[in-house]
Amino acid sequence: MADQALASVVVAPGTLEVQQVSIPDGSADAGLLRVERTGVCGTDVRDLPRGDLPKRIMGHEIVGTVAGLGAQAQRRWGLAEGDRILLEEYLPCGICRACRSGDYRLCEQTDILTSSRALRYGATPLDVAPGLWGGYSQYVYLHPQTVFHRVPDGVPPELAPMAIPMSNGYEWAYKVGGAAPSEPVVILGPGQQGLSCLLAARIAGAGPVIVAGLGKDAARLAIARELGADRVVDLERESLVDVVAEATSGRMASVAIDTAACSEASLRDAMSVLAKNGRLVICARNDRPIPVNMGVVRAKTLTVTGVRGHSYQAVEWALAALVEHAAEAARLSAGTFGLADLYQALAVTGDGSAIHVSVDPWK
């Protein structure tokens, strides 16, 4: 095996450079992954221009084959070289309260909201040894605390990374939102996260499921309809309240999921379509203070929950869904790019012309 790997490195805000990065020597408790594909997430688009983040290799929706394993890692993980696995982005400590309760995504060791040097695939700085922390690289270091899943036979390379955004849909729509048979669900935002919530809600039997977006989202709203949305709404042309009232015969929604903006407008829309005892799930990230009409929350006795990421169970569900609902998942995939084309991959993800693309670091 070569001692260098090609990787697309963020060398400055908004600037990527394909570089040679050293492949670490093997250690007893760790391993090495030969990257097959890495999915492009909207957080990569958002974070590339940030000036407060260090040099790093982005990409956290990582699928590959085990290329090397230390003896301790092999015994602990039950893996062998050549096994095909999907990585979760989290690298938790394994011993804190969050880890022991199953919420390892909230572990301080892996929490990028509390530290720019947290251990997390796609975010850890290049100067934290051994540097190969991101999927936009030919190889990725398998840290002793790696959380992985075996990829089922038959899942093609371009679809396998979609298990990560799809797992968010399961976590947010089903586990947290409680989408259930015959429960009306409204999803704000028809991006990869919103459409993943749609798939999870439909598989759970919820209905009607209504997906809302803006005029610029026309193509994505059309895909939402193909994926089983009962109604799609252009918020610039239609009243969401009127559409939901008509679709539910006045019952209104049991669940509203904001994957769009977490803005004053999106939260107002979400709360306006919820029935009494409804559940509002806030997925979109917005770190700025915004006004919220707490009178509506109280009057409707709403449950409002913020969410971050996915659980282990959610990723397992997503991998199974990629097998059982391969045709629907394939509708979200819009191609594969090489390392040198990463700017283009980020651009089509950011401007909405593609829902999900992946990067082949060997292309």
Secondary structure as UniProt FT lines:
FT   STRAND          4..12
FT   TURN            13..14
FT   STRAND          15..22
FT   TURN            28..29
FT   STRAND          31..39
FT   HELIX           42..47
FT   TURN            48..49
FT   TURN            51..52
FT   STRAND          61..69
FT   HELIX           71..77
FT   TURN            81..82
FT   STRAND          84..87
FT   HELIX           97..100
FT   TURN            101..102
FT   HELIX           104..106
FT   HELIX           108..110
FT   TURN            112..114
FT   TURN            116..117
FT   TURN            121..123
FT   TURN            126..127
FT   TURN            129..130
FT   STRAND          139..142
FT   TURN            144..145
FT   STRAND          148..150
FT   TURN            153..154
FT   TURN            157..159
FT   HELIX           160..162
FT   HELIX           163..169
FT   HELIX           170..176
FT   TURN            181..182
FT   STRAND          185..188
FT   HELIX           192..203
FT   TURN            204..205
FT   STRAND          209..213
FT   HELIX           215..217
FT   HELIX           218..226
FT   TURN            227..228
FT   STRAND          231..234
FT   TURN            235..237
FT   HELIX           240..247
FT   TURN            248..250
FT   STRAND          253..258
FT   HELIX           264..273
FT   STRAND          274..282
FT   HELIX           294..299
FT   TURN            300..301
FT   STRAND          303..306
FT   HELIX           312..324
FT   HELIX           326..330
FT   TURN            331..332
FT   STRAND          333..338
FT   HELIX           339..341
FT   HELIX           342..350
FT   TURN            351..352
FT   STRAND          356..360
FT   TURN            361..362
//
